[in-house]
Amino acid sequence: MKVVAILGTYRKGKFTDQIVDAVLSPIYEQGHEVEKIFLMDQHIEFCTNCRKCMNDDPSLRMGECVTKDDMKSILQKMDEADAMILASPMNIFTVTALMKKFIERLVPAIYWPWRKAYFPRLRIKRTGKRALVLTSSAMPQIMLWIIAPGILKIMRDAARFMGYGKIKKKVFGFVGQNGSFTPTKKQVKKAHRLGKMLVNNKCS
C-alpha cells in the first residue's frame, strides 16, 4: 500500500509535523510505503485561472497545466497512492496559505470548458481510497468545529477532487496552550488509532 502525507505547516518539527508522524508510525510498522511532502519545500506557483487544464480533452485523467513546477509530480503521487493525509494548522480560521495555494492547483482534476458546461465535473471517479484530513488549533476542539468548519471541508473536497471516497476528519485542540507544541500522550494515542484506521479501510 502507498500512503502520501501532504503537510501545509510552516514549521517542521512542531505539532502538525509530529502528529502526522504519530499517524504514520503504525503505517510504517505494517510495512507500507509512505511519502511525506512538506509544501514549503515544493516549488508551487499560484493558479492563474487560465482554465487551460479544465478545457483539455474530457477523456484525460487530468488536464495539463501550463505552469511547470512541482505540482505535476505531486498530483501523480496523490493519484497513485492508496491512502492520503492532508494536514494543516488553522490560520485565521482556515488552512494556511501554503495549503490553499496547493488546493487551488488541483484543478487539472476537473473538467469545466468555457461555454460548454455550466458546472465543473470531476475527471477522476470517486473510489474506495481512504483519506485523512486533520487540523489543529490553540482553541478548544469543539470551538473549532463551530467557528471554522470550512477548514476541514476545503481539505475534504480536495481529497474528493483526487478520487478519494472514504474520508476521515480530525481536529486537535488546545495546541500550544502550555507553551509546548509537542502532542500529549493522549493525542499521540489518537493519532496511532487514526493511522491504523487509514490502512485498515475504516475511514468513512
Residue pairs with C-beta under 8 A, 6 or more apart in sequence:
1 32
1 33
1 82
1 83
1 199
2 32
2 33
2 34
2 35
2 80
2 81
2 82
2 83
3 24
3 27
3 32
3 33
3 34
3 35
3 81
3 82
3 83
3 84
3 85
3 198
3 199
4 34
4 35
4 36
4 37
4 77
4 78
4 81
4 83
4 84
4 85
5 20
5 23
5 24
5 34
5 35
5 36
5 37
5 84
5 85
5 87
6 37
6 39
6 74
6 78
6 84
6 85
6 86
6 87
6 102
7 16
7 17
7 20
7 36
7 37
7 38
7 39
7 87
7 88
8 16
8 39
8 86
8 87
8 88
8 89
8 95
8 96
8 98
8 99
8 102
9 16
9 17
9 38
9 40
9 87
9 88
9 89
9 96
9 98
10 40
10 96
10 98
11 17
11 181
12 38
12 40
14 181
15 89
15 136
15 172
15 175
15 176
15 181
15 182
15 183
16 87
16 88
16 89
16 136
18 181
18 182
18 183
19 87
19 134
19 136
19 172
19 183
19 187
19 188
19 191
20 36
20 85
20 87
20 134
20 191
22 183
22 187
22 188
22 191
22 192
22 195
23 85
23 132
23 134
23 191
23 192
23 194
23 195
23 198
24 34
24 36
24 85
24 195
25 191
25 192
25 195
26 192
26 195
26 196
26 199
27 34
27 195
27 198
27 199
28 34
30 199
32 199
35 77
35 81
37 74
37 77
39 98
39 99
39 101
39 102
40 98
42 69
42 70
42 71
42 74
43 69
43 70
44 69
44 70
44 71
44 74
44 101
44 102
44 105
45 67
45 69
45 71
45 105
46 101
46 104
47 67
47 101
47 104
47 105
47 107
48 66
48 67
50 66
51 107
51 112
51 113
51 114
52 63
52 64
52 65
52 66
53 62
53 63
53 64
53 65
53 66
53 107
53 108
53 110
54 63
54 107
54 108
54 110
54 111
54 112
54 113
54 120
55 63
55 112
55 113
55 114
56 63
56 64
56 108
56 111
58 111
58 113
58 121
58 123
60 123
61 79
61 123
61 124
62 75
62 79
62 108
62 109
62 123
62 124
63 107
63 108
63 109
63 110
63 111
63 123
64 108
65 71
65 72
65 105
65 107
65 108
67 105
71 102
71 105
74 102
75 106
75 108
75 109
75 162
78 84
78 162
79 124
79 162
79 163
81 129
82 129
82 130
83 129
83 130
83 131
83 132
83 198
83 199
83 203
84 129
84 130
84 131
84 132
84 159
84 162
84 164
85 131
85 132
85 133
85 134
85 198
86 99
86 131
86 132
86 133
86 134
86 155
86 158
86 159
87 133
87 134
87 135
88 95
88 96
88 98
88 99
88 135
88 151
88 155
89 96
89 135
89 136
89 137
89 175
90 135
90 136
90 137
90 144
90 148
90 151
91 97
93 147
93 148
93 150
93 151
94 100
94 148
94 150
94 151
94 154
95 103
95 135
95 151
95 154
95 155
99 155
100 154
103 154
103 155
103 158
106 158
106 161
106 162
108 123
109 122
109 123
109 124
109 161
109 162
109 163
110 120
110 121
110 122
110 123
110 161
111 117
111 120
111 121
111 122
111 123
112 119
112 120
112 121
122 160
122 161
122 163
124 161
124 162
124 163
125 163
126 160
126 163
126 164
126 165
127 163
127 164
127 165
128 165
128 166
128 201
129 163
129 164
129 165
129 166
130 164
130 166
130 167
130 168
130 198
130 199
130 201
130 203
131 156
131 159
131 164
131 166
131 167
131 168
131 203
132 167
132 168
132 169
132 170
132 194
132 197
132 198
132 203
133 152
133 155
133 156
133 158
133 159
133 167
133 168
133 169
133 170
134 169
134 170
134 171
134 172
134 194
135 144
135 151
135 152
135 155
135 170
135 171
135 172
136 171
136 172
136 173
136 175
137 143
137 144
137 148
137 171
137 172
137 173
137 175
138 173
138 174
138 175
138 176
138 177
139 147
139 173
139 174
140 173
140 174
141 171
141 172
141 173
141 174
142 173
143 173
144 151
144 171
144 173
145 171
152 169
152 171
156 167
156 169
159 167
160 167
166 201
166 203
166 204
167 203
167 204
168 194
168 197
168 198
168 203
168 204
170 190
170 194
172 183
172 187
172 190
175 181
183 191
196 202
197 203
